[in-house]
Amino acid sequence: MRLTASTPPRRTAVLALSAVLLLIAAVLVARPGRADAAGTETAAADPLISRGRTATASSLEGSGFAASNAFDGNTATRWASAEGQDPQWISVDLGGAATVSRVTLDWEVAHARQYRIEMSADGATWTTVATETAGDGGKDEFTGLAGKGRYLRVHGTARGTQYGYSLWEVDVYGTVGGGEPPTGAFTVVAAGDIAAQCTASSSSCAHPKTAARAQQINPKFYLTMGDNQYDDARLSDFRNYYDKTWGAFKSKTRPVPGNHESYDPAGEFVGYKQYFGAIAYPQGKPYYSYDEGNWHFIALDSNTFDDSSQISWLKDDLARNGKKCIAAYWHHPLFSSGGHGNDPVGRPVWDILYRAKADLVLGGHDHHYERFAPQDPAGRATADGIVQIVGGTGGAEPYAIEEIQPNSQKRISGPYGVLKLDFTDTTYRWSYVGTDGSVKDTSPTYTCH
């Protein structure tokens, strides 16, 4: 109904119209709803909290159909799953505990006939907040929701076509942590001990699977904690194995060398340096630093911790640092419950980092996942200590857990996976994500020192 200035309505008509509009609004707020075929919104505007957030999916039709495409605000890009397979899902990390009030979906031709919208606090246990059993594609909207969790997932159980599932956009509205999403948020993927001498043609070859999972997460950048290529890290091996998997995102990778990089018959680190070039030597040395947001990252070469020039550089680098939060990574962990055990080569570096109030240290070498509570260089638990993660699960043969160390909080040996680290200007947390996309472990949220 449209009213014009030339025929002003009577007051009674205005009152009647107002009453009808209020009744309609009350019905819409009272229960979840959907948009009409034209995509008309049925809820008042609330904050969009999913745009640009880290996304993962059960599968991809190809490299041009990443999960992140459904959260980039660009209706010309889309996520698409593998064709002809049920079920499939796409998930987004909202960056913190969120309350979701509204979700809109913009389907491509390959839509879901039946699907659920689910939420989870940890990415492992899911609760259904909305269900569709007769989807016809186009634009769907669910309003009046009260979903709670950090992760939201669209879980398709029956396809509407012979193809797969495909979404142009998924928009999630609500609040994070009682307010807007945390500032300076970004995601990093990390792993060590990566490329065995095998390819995707072998079902037991793990590094193609960890690379696929790492790429689906689509982080700001990638860290590798050494032993990037087995066994002797020749340039030819890098080209034949690592480059065909993790090499897909080489330009976004910030690596460090492990002991296997030093075994190259052509000379220590020759293949490593030739393959990565300035990516691994941005400051002319195999150790370097860089900033992202309010974080200062320090990449170190634990093969040469006895080199006084590296130690002097580290002290100078920390003295110049102006960021509040500090993370460092190298190959040989100071603390480990795996076969190699604790490696004292890192203790002098820990002393320096501890005095600088560093927050996080990442390592590999032992082929398992392990997280430690905050501790000092002597291994004493303390609230102002450094949190350490062992993440040597990128593809090399797993090592068994042998002697559990003090302050070790979680250990996983066997399932391959990657670390998904979420940073803000003041906090950090992470998940250990298996190659199947399941979350094997989730850390507490820590505040920077």
C-alpha positions in Angstrom: 0.0 0.0 0.0 1.3 3.4 -0.9 -0.1 6.7 0.4 0.4 9.9 -1.5 0.5 13.5 -0.3 -2.6 14.5 -2.4 -4.8 12.1 -0.5 -3.9 12.2 3.2 -5.2 9.3 5.2 -7.6 9.6 8.0 -6.2 9.1 11.6 -8.2 5.9 12.1 -6.6 4.4 9.0 -3.2 5.3 10.3 -3.9 3.7 13.7 -5.2 0.6 12.0 -2.2 0.3 9.7 0.2 0.8 12.6 -1.5 -2.0 14.6 -1.1 -4.4 11.6 2.6 -3.5 11.2 3.3 -4.0 14.9 1.6 -7.4 14.8 3.6 -8.5 11.8 6.8 -7.4 13.5 6.0 -9.3 16.6 5.4 -12.5 14.6 8.8 -12.1 12.8 10.7 -11.6 16.0 9.0 -14.4 17.8 10.3 -17.2 15.5 13.0 -17.9 12.9 12.0 -17.0 9.4 13.3 -16.9 5.8 13.6 -14.3 3.2 11.1 -14.3 0.3 12.1 -15.3 -3.2 13.4 -11.9 -3.9 15.7 -11.9 -0.9 13.7 -9.3 1.0 15.1 -9.0 4.5 12.8 -9.9 7.4 14.8 -8.6 10.3 16.2 -5.3 11.5 19.8 -4.7 10.8 22.3 -6.1 13.3 26.1 -6.3 13.1 27.7 -8.5 10.4 30.3 -10.6 12.2 31.4 -13.2 9.6 32.9 -11.0 6.8 36.5 -11.9 6.1 36.6 -14.5 8.9 38.5 -17.8 8.6 36.5 -20.5 6.9 36.9 -24.2 6.3 34.9 -26.8 4.3 34.5 -30.5 4.0 35.7 -30.4 0.4 36.4 -28.2 -2.6 35.4 -28.6 -6.2 38.8 -27.0 -7.1 41.3 -24.5 -6.0 39.2 -21.6 -7.2 36.3 -22.4 -4.9 37.8 -21.9 -1.4 35.6 -21.7 1.7 36.7 -18.2 2.3 34.9 -17.1 -0.9 31.6 -17.4 0.9 32.6 -14.8 3.5 34.5 -12.3 1.3 31.5 -10.0 0.5 32.1 -10.6 -3.3 29.0 -12.1 -5.0 31.2 -13.1 -8.0 33.2 -15.6 -6.0 31.8 -18.8 -4.3 32.5 -21.9 -2.4 31.8 -25.2 -4.1 32.1 -28.7 -2.7 33.1 -31.9 -4.5 30.3 -33.0 -6.8 27.8 -35.8 -6.1 28.6 -36.4 -2.5 26.5 -36.1 0.7 26.9 -34.7 3.3 29.1 -31.6 2.9 29.6 -28.6 5.1 31.2 -25.1 5.3 32.2 -23.6 8.6 33.3 -20.1 9.8 35.2 -19.1 12.9 33.6 -16.0 14.3 36.7 -15.1 16.3 35.2 -15.5 19.8 32.1 -16.6 21.7 29.3 -15.2 19.6 25.5 -14.8 19.8 24.0 -15.2 16.4 20.6 -13.6 15.6 20.4 -13.9 11.8 22.0 -15.9 9.0 21.5 -15.3 5.2 22.6 -17.8 2.5 23.0 -17.0 -1.2 23.0 -20.3 -3.1 24.4 -21.0 -6.5 22.5 -23.4 -8.8 24.1 -26.3 -6.8 22.1 -25.8 -3.7 21.0 -27.9 -0.7 17.5 -29.4 -0.5 18.1 -30.3 3.2 20.5 -28.7 5.5 21.1 -27.5 9.1 22.7 -24.4 10.5 24.7 -25.4 13.5 26.9 -23.7 16.1 29.7 -25.0 18.3 31.9 -23.6 21.1 34.9 -25.7 20.1 34.5 -26.8 16.5 33.9 -30.4 17.6 30.4 -30.6 19.3 27.6 -29.0 17.3 24.1 -27.8 18.2 21.4 -27.2 15.5 19.9 -23.7 15.5 17.9 -23.9 12.3 16.8 -26.5 9.8 15.7 -26.5 6.2 14.0 -29.6 4.7 12.7 -28.3 1.4 15.4 -25.9 0.1 14.9 -24.6 -3.4 18.0 -22.5 -3.8 18.3 -18.8 -4.2 18.5 -16.7 -1.1 17.5 -18.1 2.3 17.3 -16.1 5.5 16.9 -17.2 9.1 15.9 -14.6 11.7 15.1 -14.5 15.3 17.9 -17.0 16.1 19.6 -17.2 19.5 22.6 -19.4 18.5 25.7 -19.3 20.7 29.2 -20.5 20.0 32.4 -19.5 18.3 31.9 -21.5 15.1 28.9 -21.6 12.7 28.4 -24.4 10.1 26.0 -24.9 7.2 25.7 -28.7 7.1 24.1 -30.0 3.9 22.6 -33.5 4.1 20.8 -33.7 0.8 21.6 -32.0 -2.5 19.0 -30.2 -4.6 20.8 -31.1 -7.8 23.1 -33.7 -9.2 26.1 -31.4 -8.5 27.5 -30.5 -5.1 26.9 -27.7 -2.7 27.8 -24.1 -3.6 27.3 -20.8 -1.9 28.0 -17.3 -3.2 27.8 -15.8 0.3 27.0 -16.7 3.9 26.4 -13.7 6.1 26.2 -14.1 9.9 24.8 -11.4 12.1 25.0 -10.9 15.9 27.6 -10.0 18.4 31.0 -11.5 19.5 31.9 -11.5 23.1 29.0 -9.2 24.0 30.2 -6.6 21.4 32.0 -6.2 18.1 34.6 -8.7 17.0 38.0 -8.3 18.5 40.3 -5.8 16.8 43.4 -6.8 14.9 42.2 -10.4 14.4 44.0 -12.7 12.0 44.6 -16.4 11.6 47.9 -18.3 11.1 48.4 -22.0 10.1 51.5 -23.8 11.4 53.1 -27.2 11.2 56.5 -28.8 11.2 58.1 -32.0 9.9 56.2 -32.0 6.6 57.0 -33.5 3.3 58.0 -37.2 3.2 59.2 -38.5 -0.2 55.8 -39.5 -1.4 52.9 -38.0 -3.4 49.2 -38.0 -3.4 49.2 -41.1 -5.6 49.9 -43.0 -2.3 47.0 -43.1 0.1 49.4 -43.2 3.1 51.1 -40.0 2.0 50.1 -37.4 4.6 51.6 -34.1 3.5 49.1 -33.6 0.5 46.3 -34.0 3.1 47.7 -31.5 5.6 48.4 -29.1 2.8 44.8 -29.4 1.6 43.5 -28.7 5.1 45.9 -25.8 5.6 44.9 -24.2 2.3 41.2 -24.6 3.1 41.7 -22.6 6.3 43.1 -19.9 4.2 45.1 -18.0 6.9 46.9 -14.7 6.8 50.1 -16.6 6.4 51.7 -20.0 7.2 54.5 -20.9 9.6 56.7 -24.0 9.2 58.7 -25.3 12.1 61.6 -27.0 10.3 62.2 -30.3 8.6 60.1 -29.0 5.7 61.5 -31.7 3.4 62.7 -35.3 4.1 65.1 -37.0 4.2 68.1 -34.8 3.1 66.2 -31.7 1.9 67.8 -31.7 -1.6 66.5 -29.0 -4.0 65.2 -31.9 -6.2 63.3 -33.3 -3.3 61.7 -29.9 -2.5 60.6 -29.7 -6.1 59.3 -33.2 -6.3 57.4 -33.4 -3.0 57.1 -30.2 -0.9 56.4 -28.0 -3.9 53.5 -30.2 -5.1 51.6 -29.7 -1.8 52.7 -27.0 0.7 54.4 -25.2 -2.2 51.0 -24.1 -3.4 51.1 -21.3 -0.8 54.9 -20.8 -0.7 54.6 -17.1 -1.1 52.6 -16.8 2.1 54.9 -19.1 4.1 57.4 -18.0 6.7 59.7 -21.0 7.3 62.6 -22.0 9.5 65.0 -24.8 8.9 65.2 -28.1 10.8 68.0 -30.6 11.2 67.1 -32.4 8.0 67.7 -29.2 6.0 71.3 -29.4 7.1 71.8 -32.9 5.7 71.8 -31.9 2.0 74.8 -33.5 0.3 75.2 -30.2 -1.7 75.9 -28.5 1.6 74.1 -27.4 4.7 70.8 -25.7 3.9 71.7 -25.4 0.2 68.5 -27.0 -1.1 66.4 -25.1 1.5 67.9 -21.8 0.6 67.7 -22.4 -3.2 64.0 -23.4 -2.9 62.7 -20.7 -0.5 65.2 -18.0 -1.4 64.4 -14.6 0.2 61.3 -16.0 1.7 63.5 -17.9 4.2 66.3 -15.3 4.3 64.4 -11.9 4.2 67.1 -10.3 6.4 70.0 -12.2 4.8 70.1 -14.9 7.6 68.1 -18.0 8.4 66.6 -16.1 11.3 64.4 -13.0 11.0 61.4 -11.2 12.4 58.3 -9.5 11.2 55.1 -7.9 12.6 51.4 -8.6 12.1 48.8 -6.5 13.9 50.0 -6.1 17.5 52.2 -9.2 17.3 55.9 -9.5 16.8 57.0 -12.9 15.2 60.5 -14.2 15.5 61.7 -17.0 13.3 64.9 -18.7 14.6 67.4 -21.4 13.4 67.8 -23.8 16.3 70.6 -25.6 14.5 72.8 -22.6 15.3 71.7 -21.6 18.8 75.4 -21.8 19.7 76.1 -19.0 17.2 76.7 -15.8 19.2 75.7 -13.6 16.2 72.1 -15.1 16.2 71.8 -14.6 20.0 73.1 -11.0 19.7 70.6 -10.4 16.9 67.8 -11.8 19.0 68.5 -9.5 21.9 68.8 -6.4 19.6 65.6 -7.4 17.8 63.6 -7.7 21.1 65.1 -4.4 22.3 63.7 -2.7 19.1 60.3 -4.4 19.3 57.4 -2.1 19.9 54.6 -4.6 19.7 52.7 -5.8 22.8 52.6 -9.5 22.0 55.5 -11.8 21.0 55.6 -15.2 19.4 58.7 -17.2 18.4 59.2 -20.4 16.5 62.0 -22.8 15.7 62.6 -26.6 15.2 63.9 -28.2 18.4 61.5 -27.6 21.3 62.8 -27.1 24.8 60.0 -29.3 26.2 58.6 -32.4 24.6 57.1 -35.7 25.8 58.0 -37.4 22.5 60.9 -39.6 21.4 63.5 -36.8 21.2 62.4 -35.4 24.6 63.5 -32.1 26.1 66.2 -30.3 24.1 68.3 -28.0 26.3 69.7 -26.2 23.2 66.7 -23.9 23.4 67.1 -22.9 27.1 69.3 -19.8 26.6 66.8 -18.5 24.0 63.9 -19.2 26.3 65.8 -17.1 29.0 66.0 -14.2 26.6 62.4 -14.5 25.5 61.1 -14.9 29.1 62.8 -11.7 30.2 61.2 -10.0 27.2 57.8 -11.2 28.4 57.3 -13.3 25.2 53.9 -15.2 25.0 54.2 -18.1 22.7 56.8 -20.5 21.3 56.2 -23.1 18.5 58.4 -26.1 17.7 58.5 -29.4 15.8 61.1 -32.1 15.7 59.0 -34.6 17.6 56.3 -35.8 15.3 53.3 -35.3 17.6 51.0 -32.5 18.8 51.5 -31.2 22.4 50.6 -28.1 24.3 52.1 -26.9 27.6 50.8 -24.6 30.3 52.7 -21.3 30.7 56.1 -22.0 32.3 59.5 -20.5 32.8 62.7 -21.7 31.2 63.3 -24.1 34.1 59.9 -25.8 33.5 58.1 -24.3 36.5 54.5 -23.4 35.9 53.9 -19.7 36.2 51.1 -17.4 35.0 53.6 -15.1 33.4 55.4 -17.9 31.6 55.7 -18.8 27.9 53.1 -21.2 26.3 54.8 -23.8 24.1 53.2 -26.0 21.3 54.9 -28.9 19.6 53.4 -29.3 16.1 55.5 -31.8 14.2 52.4 -33.3 12.5 52.7 -32.0 9.0 53.3 -35.3 7.3 56.4 -37.2 8.6 55.8 -40.5 10.3 54.4 -40.0 13.8 56.4 -40.6 16.9 55.0 -42.1 20.1 54.6 -40.3 23.3 57.2 -41.6 25.7 57.8 -39.6 28.9 55.2 -37.1 29.8 56.8 -33.8 30.9 55.5 -31.5 33.7 53.0 -28.9 32.6 52.1 -30.9 29.5 48.3 -30.4 29.1 47.4 -32.4 25.9 49.2 -34.8 23.7 48.1 -36.4 20.4 50.2 -38.8 18.4 48.9 -40.5 15.2 46.4 -38.2 13.5 48.1 -35.7 11.1 46.9 -32.1 11.2 47.8 -28.5 11.4 47.7 -25.7 14.1 45.1 -23.1 13.4 46.2 -20.1 15.5 43.8 -17.1 16.1 45.4 -13.8 17.2 43.9 -10.5 18.2 45.6 -7.3 19.4 45.5 -8.7 23.0 44.8 -12.4 22.9 45.6 -15.7 21.2 44.2 -19.2 21.0 44.5 -22.2 18.7 43.0 -25.5 17.6 44.6 -28.6 16.4 42.7 -29.5 13.2 43.0 -33.0 11.7 43.2 -33.7 8.0 39.5 -34.6 8.0 38.6 -31.1 9.3 37.7 -32.2 12.8 39.1 -30.3 15.7 41.2 -32.6 17.9 42.1 -30.1 20.6 41.3 -26.5 21.5 43.4 -24.3 23.8 42.2 -21.8 26.3 42.2 -18.1 25.3 45.4 -16.4 26.6 46.0 -12.7 27.1 49.3 -11.3 26.0 51.8 -10.3 28.8 
